[in-house]
Amino acid sequence: MPPHQSEPIRRSIEVEYWVVDDRGKLVEPGEIIDAAEGVEREFVEPMVEIKTTPCETTAELRAELFDRVGTAVERADGLGKRLVPLATPVNHEEIREIESDRTRIQNQVVGDAFQYVRHCAGTHIHVEQQPGRAADQLNTLVALDPALALVNSSRYFRGGRLAAGARSKLYRWMAYDDVPHQGRLWPYIDDTEEWTRRLERRYEDFTTAALDAGVGRRALQSAFDAESAVWTPVQLRSEFGTVEWRSPDTALPSQVAQLADDVVDVVEHACDTSVRIDGQTGGRVNDEVVLPEFATVVDHVDSAIRDGLSSEQVRAYLDRMGFDVDAYSPLAPEIDREGRVSAEEAREIRLEYADRLSAEVRQKEPLAAD
């Protein structure tokens, strides 16, 4: 295999935040989207997405993320609004979509289950593809998918406790349960050509389902191509020249920056050494990264969603893969209420974590070393 070049692997982050008013009620972002470069609307009304540019170092990525989130927080304050770093709104009013052909078609194809996607706010981490190593990078990120447990930020959906990672359960086990090839984790690949073939097959499946649901072929083709018609958690993105990991919840900027740094570190090690798929253990060692069999990864992912870091199995696996698990403090276990969470309590929780986000970006804490 060709060695990884000496240049750093660039990385970027996309993170979604709920928008609330000063009472904690979900509202539209309005002028928040004009606050800074990379601040955009999402497909549901009460949400913004904040993106960084590709960065070569953790310090650069962290500084840009803090700057853009901080600017958005300041603009929100001026409008009487707040940004909330939780994966679900905990309990909430109706969440409406912004009308578009894409969402209309997804509602037709996925059906009533698509409603679950509207309640999810997440983080996407992009890692620059390296020549000749993209398949190894993708396979490594597939094996690292249980690391979503490190930043689980909500257990609740519509006021009831759902899972340690409620967003991941909503996505994988509820929204796309009837179309699992679209939304669940895909197995390892042998090469990038295999990835392309998979995309083409899934796009054919999606096209068939859409046509069966009454979607016009022209409308479908104008809204989706093979790459944009899948929501599997790890993807090769030809549009950006990256491998994208879409599993983590939204969280505080320091948490997602730390996670991106640790994930890229493992991927860089994989590119500098060799990658081997073998057995059920897995681990990062000096001269290689050993990925466990895919069925084992799925078992760990299920535990990460269901139990989070309370699973000793997940903690041990992530430790072997190179994460300092004790350095993470996910938000989800902090929100622990007896019984159901009322709509009023949920609004209070959203404001509490909006305060946490605001305090963090305004603190301008020292940058973590690379």
BELCOR-V78117 format. One record per pair of residues at least 6 apart in sequence whose ideal C-beta (glycine too) atoms are under 7 Angstrom apart, sorted by the first residue. I is the first residue (numbers start at 1). J is the second residue. D is the distance in Angstrom with one decimal. If there is no record, write none. Layout:
i = {I I}
j = {J J}
d = {D D}
This chain:
i = {1 1 2 2 3 4 4 4 4 4 8 8 9 9 9 9 9 9 10 10 10 10 11 11 11 11 11 11 11 11 11 12 12 12 12 12 12 13 13 13 13 13 13 13 14 14 14 14 15 15 15 15 16 16 16 16 16 16 17 17 17 17 17 17 17 17 18 18 18 18 18 18 18 18 19 19 19 19 19 19 19 19 19 19 20 20 20 20 20 20 20 21 21 21 22 23 24 24 24 24 25 26 26 26 26 26 27 27 28 28 29 29 30 31 31 32 32 32 32 32 32 32 33 33 33 33 35 35 35 36 36 36 37 38 38 38 38 39 39 39 39 40 40 40 41 41 42 42 43 43 43 43 44 44 44 44 44 45 45 46 47 48 50 50 50 52 52 52 52 53 54 55 55 57 58 58 58 58 59 59 61 61 62 62 62 63 65 65 66 66 69 69 70 70 72 73 73 73 73 76 76 82 82 83 83 84 84 84 85 85 85 85 85 85 86 86 86 86 86 86 86 87 87 87 87 87 87 87 87 87 88 88 88 88 88 88 88 89 89 89 90 90 90 90 90 90 91 91 91 91 91 91 91 92 92 95 95 97 97 101 101 101 102 105 105 105 105 105 106 107 108 108 108 108 109 109 109 109 110 110 110 113 113 113 113 114 116 116 116 117 117 119 119 120 120 120 121 122 122 122 122 122 123 123 123 123 123 124 124 124 125 125 125 126 126 126 127 127 127 127 127 128 128 129 129 129 129 130 130 133 134 134 134 135 135 135 135 136 136 136 137 137 137 137 138 138 138 138 139 139 139 139 140 140 140 140 140 140 141 141 141 141 142 142 142 142 143 143 143 143 144 144 144 145 145 145 145 145 145 146 146 146 146 146 146 147 147 147 147 148 148 148 148 148 149 149 149 149 149 149 150 150 150 150 151 151 151 151 151 151 151 152 152 152 152 152 152 153 153 153 153 153 153 154 154 154 154 154 155 155 155 155 155 155 155 156 156 156 156 157 157 159 159 159 159 160 162 163 163 163 164 164 164 164 164 164 165 165 165 165 167 168 168 169 171 172 172 175 176 176 176 176 179 181 181 182 182 182 182 183 183 184 185 185 185 185 185 186 186 187 188 188 189 192 195 199 199 199 200 202 202 203 203 206 207 210 211 227 227 227 233 233 233 234 234 235 236 237 245 248 248 251 252 252 252 253 253 254 262 265 266 266 266 266 269 269 270 273 273 273 274 275 275 275 276 276 277 277 278 279 279 280 280 280 281 281 282 282 282 282 282 282 283 283 283 284 284 284 300 300 300 303 303 303 304 304 308 308 309 309 309 315 318 319 331 335 337}
j = {132 274 131 132 272 130 133 268 271 272 56 57 127 128 130 264 267 268 54 55 56 128 54 55 61 125 126 127 128 260 264 51 52 53 54 55 126 52 61 65 123 125 256 260 49 51 123 124 50 123 250 256 42 47 49 121 122 250 47 48 50 83 84 85 121 250 26 46 47 84 86 89 121 350 26 27 28 29 32 46 47 48 81 83 26 27 81 82 84 350 354 27 80 81 80 347 347 348 350 351 347 46 89 92 93 95 46 81 45 46 41 48 79 75 79 39 48 72 75 76 79 81 39 40 41 48 71 72 75 68 71 72 68 50 51 52 68 48 50 68 72 48 49 51 48 98 48 49 97 98 100 103 95 96 97 98 118 96 98 95 121 72 68 69 72 61 64 65 68 64 128 61 64 370 257 261 368 370 367 370 257 260 257 367 368 367 253 257 253 361 253 361 361 362 83 83 357 358 361 82 83 351 354 354 357 350 353 354 153 250 251 252 353 357 121 153 154 250 331 350 353 120 121 122 153 154 166 167 249 250 119 120 154 156 157 166 167 119 346 350 154 156 341 346 349 350 156 158 159 341 342 343 346 343 346 118 119 103 118 219 222 223 223 210 215 219 220 223 114 114 210 213 214 215 206 209 210 213 175 176 179 174 175 177 178 175 170 174 175 171 175 157 170 167 170 171 250 167 246 248 249 250 248 249 250 251 256 244 245 246 245 260 263 240 242 244 137 242 243 264 267 241 242 137 241 242 243 137 271 271 192 236 243 189 190 191 192 270 271 275 243 267 270 271 189 234 236 243 188 189 275 291 266 267 270 275 289 291 234 243 245 267 185 188 234 297 282 291 292 297 263 266 321 185 233 234 247 297 301 300 301 304 314 317 318 259 263 318 323 165 168 247 248 304 164 165 304 308 309 314 259 323 328 330 248 249 251 255 256 259 330 164 165 249 308 330 332 249 250 251 330 331 332 166 167 249 332 335 161 162 163 164 166 332 335 162 166 335 341 166 170 340 341 342 346 340 169 169 305 306 305 306 307 308 310 332 249 304 305 308 249 247 305 305 183 183 184 183 182 183 184 231 209 202 205 202 206 230 231 231 232 232 232 233 234 298 301 198 232 294 277 294 195 236 236 226 227 230 226 229 230 226 229 229 220 220 217 237 238 239 245 246 247 243 245 244 243 244 263 256 259 331 356 357 360 360 361 360 323 322 284 289 321 322 284 289 289 287 288 289 288 288 289 291 288 290 291 293 290 292 293 292 293 296 292 320 290 291 292 317 320 321 290 320 321 320 321 322 313 314 317 311 313 314 311 314 330 332 315 325 330 325 325 325 353 349 345}
d = {6.9 6.2 6.9 4.5 6.8 5.9 6.7 6.8 3.5 4.7 4.4 6.3 6.2 5.1 6.6 6.0 6.7 5.5 4.0 6.3 5.5 4.1 6.9 6.2 6.1 6.7 6.5 5.5 6.9 5.6 4.9 7.0 4.8 6.2 4.7 6.4 4.6 5.1 6.6 5.8 6.6 5.9 5.9 5.7 5.8 4.7 7.0 4.2 5.5 4.8 5.5 5.7 5.8 5.6 5.0 4.1 5.9 5.2 6.9 5.6 7.0 4.1 6.0 6.0 6.5 6.2 6.4 5.8 5.9 4.1 6.7 5.7 5.9 6.8 6.9 5.7 6.8 4.7 6.6 5.0 6.4 6.1 5.7 6.4 5.7 6.3 6.7 5.1 5.7 5.2 6.5 4.9 6.1 5.8 5.4 6.2 3.0 6.2 4.5 4.5 6.1 3.8 6.1 5.8 6.0 6.9 5.8 6.3 4.9 6.2 6.5 4.7 6.0 6.6 6.1 6.6 5.7 5.7 5.2 5.1 6.7 6.6 5.4 6.1 5.6 6.3 5.0 4.5 3.7 4.9 4.1 6.1 7.0 5.8 4.0 6.4 5.3 6.0 5.3 6.6 5.2 6.8 5.0 7.0 6.6 6.6 6.7 5.0 5.9 5.8 6.9 5.5 5.3 6.8 5.5 6.8 5.0 5.0 6.1 6.6 6.3 6.6 5.3 5.6 6.0 6.0 4.7 5.3 6.7 6.6 6.5 3.9 6.2 5.1 6.8 4.3 6.0 4.9 4.5 6.0 6.2 6.4 4.4 5.4 6.4 6.1 5.2 5.8 5.6 5.4 5.3 5.1 3.7 6.6 6.3 5.7 6.7 5.3 5.6 5.8 5.6 6.7 3.7 6.1 5.8 4.7 5.6 4.9 6.5 5.3 5.6 5.4 5.8 4.9 6.9 5.2 4.9 6.9 6.9 6.8 5.5 6.6 5.6 6.7 4.5 4.1 6.3 3.9 3.6 5.7 5.2 6.6 4.3 6.1 5.6 5.3 5.9 6.7 6.5 6.5 6.3 4.5 5.5 4.0 5.4 6.9 6.7 5.9 3.5 5.1 6.6 5.1 3.8 7.0 6.3 4.4 6.1 4.8 6.4 5.8 6.8 4.3 4.8 6.0 5.3 6.9 6.3 5.7 5.4 5.0 6.9 4.3 6.5 5.6 6.8 5.0 5.1 5.3 6.6 6.9 6.4 6.2 5.2 6.6 6.5 6.1 4.3 4.6 4.1 6.7 4.8 6.3 6.1 4.4 5.6 6.0 4.3 6.1 6.6 6.3 5.8 5.7 4.2 6.6 5.5 6.7 4.9 5.8 7.0 4.9 4.7 4.9 6.0 6.1 4.0 5.2 6.3 5.9 4.9 5.8 5.4 6.5 5.8 6.5 5.3 6.0 6.0 6.5 5.2 4.9 5.3 6.1 6.6 5.4 6.9 5.2 5.7 5.5 6.8 4.3 4.7 5.5 6.8 6.9 6.2 6.0 5.8 5.2 4.5 6.6 6.3 6.0 6.4 5.4 4.6 6.3 6.2 6.7 4.7 5.8 4.9 6.9 6.4 5.9 5.1 6.4 6.3 4.1 6.7 5.5 6.1 6.2 6.3 5.7 6.0 6.6 5.5 6.4 5.1 4.0 5.2 4.3 5.5 6.1 6.4 7.0 6.7 5.9 6.3 6.1 6.1 4.2 5.2 5.5 7.0 6.7 3.8 4.7 5.3 5.4 5.8 6.8 4.4 6.5 5.0 5.4 4.3 5.1 6.5 5.6 5.7 5.3 4.4 5.7 4.8 4.6 4.2 4.3 6.2 4.9 6.5 4.1 5.5 5.0 6.5 6.8 5.7 6.9 5.1 6.4 6.6 6.0 5.5 5.0 6.6 6.4 5.9 7.0 5.7 5.0 6.3 4.5 4.7 6.6 6.8 5.7 5.6 4.3 5.5 5.4 6.7 6.3 5.4 3.1 7.0 5.9 6.7 6.5 4.4 6.3 5.3 6.6 4.5 5.4 5.9 5.8 5.2 6.4 5.2 2.8 6.7 6.8 6.9 5.5 6.4 6.7 6.7 5.6 5.6 4.7 6.6 6.6 6.5 5.3 6.7 6.7 6.3 6.7 5.0 4.5 6.0 5.8 5.1 6.5 5.2 4.5 6.4 6.7 5.9 6.9 5.3 3.9 5.3 4.6 6.4 5.0 6.6 6.9 6.5 6.6 6.8 5.0 4.4 7.0 5.6 4.9 5.9 5.0 6.7 6.8 6.1 6.2 6.4 6.1 5.5 6.2 6.3 6.1 5.5 6.8 6.2 6.9 6.3 5.0 6.1 6.1 4.4 5.4 5.1 6.5 4.6 6.9 5.1 6.5 5.7 5.3 4.7 6.8 5.8 6.2 6.7 5.2 6.0 4.5 6.1 6.9 5.6 5.7 3.7 6.5 6.0 6.3 5.4 3.9 6.5 7.0 5.6 4.1 6.7 5.8 5.2 4.3 5.6 5.0 7.0 5.1 6.4 6.3 5.9 6.6 6.4 5.0 5.3 5.6 6.9 6.0 6.8}
